[in-house]
């Protein structure tokens, strides 16, 4: 793990431990990369609850309670979908807060409205979330790496608020 990612995970671990909170991940385009980064740190079992990798729309609905109507109207890569992913991740686990990520890592799959590199994030719990849309440059691996780091940093920001 690179130094920047390690420092972010360690900062997150300290905040979660100090507040006695457990985190959940709900990932699509990162394919479990955030969960992997979090569990790379020894002792993460005290603050990491679980991770959901819901790549298909059906999995988002089945395991995270994302409404199929939301996906149909707004798409899997949308603010509405990641909000529901966060709420579903917390509701379907023993976690206190979650990060959700859904995006278009490429090289295909983009559109004029949502080009490759578009990634939606949400952080929060079942009642309150903050969201952000990012546009990352680079190839598939680069987009995913940037999304993993941004997801972890967003958890830190959520806990600082």
C-alpha positions in Angstrom: 0.0 0.0 0.0 1.4 3.4 -0.9 2.2 5.9 1.9 -0.7 8.2 1.1 -3.3 5.5 1.2 -1.7 4.0 4.4 -1.8 7.4 6.1 -5.5 7.9 5.2 -6.4 4.4 6.4 -4.5 4.9 9.7 -6.2 8.3 10.3 -9.6 6.7 9.6 -8.8 3.8 12.0 -7.9 6.2 14.8 -11.2 8.2 14.3 -13.3 5.1 14.2 -11.6 3.5 17.2 -11.9 6.7 19.3 -15.7 6.9 18.6 -16.2 3.1 18.8 -17.7 3.0 15.3 -17.7 0.4 12.6 -17.6 1.1 8.9 -19.1 -0.7 5.9 -18.3 -0.4 2.2 -20.7 -0.6 -0.7 -18.7 -0.7 -3.8 -19.3 -1.1 -7.5 -16.6 0.2 -9.8 -13.8 -0.2 -7.2 -14.6 -3.9 -6.9 -13.9 -4.2 -3.2 -10.7 -2.0 -3.4 -11.8 0.2 -0.5 -12.5 -2.8 1.7 -9.2 -4.3 0.7 -7.3 -1.1 1.6 -9.0 -0.9 5.0 -8.3 -4.5 5.9 -4.6 -4.2 4.9 -4.2 -2.5 8.3 -3.7 -4.8 11.2 -6.4 -4.5 13.8 -9.0 -3.5 11.3 -11.4 -6.1 12.6 -12.2 -3.8 15.5 -13.6 -1.0 13.3 -14.4 -2.6 9.8 -17.7 -4.4 9.7 -18.0 -5.7 6.2 -18.0 -4.9 2.5 -20.6 -5.3 -0.2 -19.4 -5.5 -3.8 -22.5 -5.0 -5.8 -21.4 -4.7 -9.4 -24.7 -5.5 -11.1 -27.8 -3.4 -10.8 -29.6 -6.5 -9.5 -27.1 -7.0 -6.7 -27.5 -3.3 -5.7 -31.2 -3.9 -5.4 -31.0 -7.3 -3.7 -28.3 -6.7 -1.2 -28.4 -2.9 -0.6 -32.1 -2.3 -1.1 -31.5 0.2 -4.0 -34.8 0.8 -5.7 -34.9 -0.6 -9.3 -36.9 2.5 -10.1 -34.0 4.7 -8.9 -31.6 2.8 -11.1 -34.0 3.0 -14.1 -34.6 6.7 -13.7 -31.1 8.0 -12.7 -28.8 5.1 -13.5 -26.4 3.1 -11.4 -23.9 5.9 -11.6 -25.9 8.6 -9.8 -26.2 10.5 -6.6 -29.6 8.8 -5.9 -28.1 5.3 -6.3 -25.1 5.9 -4.0 -27.3 7.5 -1.3 -29.4 4.3 -1.3 -26.3 2.2 -1.3 -25.1 3.8 1.9 -28.4 3.5 3.6 -28.7 -0.1 2.5 -25.2 -1.0 3.6 -25.8 0.3 7.1 -29.3 -1.3 7.3 -28.0 -4.7 6.2 -25.0 -4.8 8.5 -24.0 -4.0 12.0 -22.1 -1.0 10.8 -22.5 2.6 11.9 -21.5 4.4 8.7 -20.7 3.5 5.2 -19.0 4.6 2.0 -20.6 3.9 -1.4 -19.0 4.2 -4.8 -20.4 3.7 -8.3 -18.7 4.8 -11.4 -17.4 4.3 -14.9 -13.8 3.1 -14.8 -13.5 2.4 -18.5 -12.2 1.9 -21.0 -15.8 1.6 -22.3 -19.2 2.3 -20.9 -19.0 6.1 -20.8 -21.5 8.5 -22.5 -21.7 12.3 -23.1 -23.6 12.7 -19.8 -21.4 10.3 -17.9 -17.9 10.0 -19.5 -15.3 7.4 -18.4 -13.9 8.5 -15.1 -17.2 9.7 -13.7 -17.6 8.3 -10.1 -20.3 9.1 -7.6 -19.6 8.8 -3.9 -21.7 8.9 -0.8 -20.7 8.7 2.9 -22.9 8.5 5.9 -25.5 6.4 7.6 -29.1 5.5 6.9 -30.5 8.9 7.8 -27.9 11.3 6.4 -25.4 11.2 3.6 -23.1 13.6 1.8 -22.4 13.0 -1.8 -19.9 14.0 -4.4 -19.3 13.4 -8.1 -15.7 13.2 -9.3 -14.2 13.0 -12.8 -10.9 11.1 -12.7 -8.4 10.9 -15.5 -6.4 8.0 -16.6 -6.9 4.3 -17.5 -9.2 1.9 -15.7 -6.6 1.1 -13.0 -5.9 4.7 -12.3 -9.6 5.7 -12.1 -10.1 2.8 -9.6 -7.1 3.7 -7.5 -8.1 7.4 -7.3 -11.7 6.3 -6.3 -10.4 4.1 -3.5 -8.3 6.9 -2.0 -11.1 9.4 -2.4 -13.6 7.1 -0.7 -11.3 6.6 2.3 -10.6 10.3 2.6 -14.3 11.0 2.4 -14.9 8.8 5.4 -12.3 10.8 7.3 -14.1 14.1 6.3 -17.5 12.6 7.4 -16.1 11.8 10.8 -14.6 15.3 11.2 -17.9 17.0 10.6 
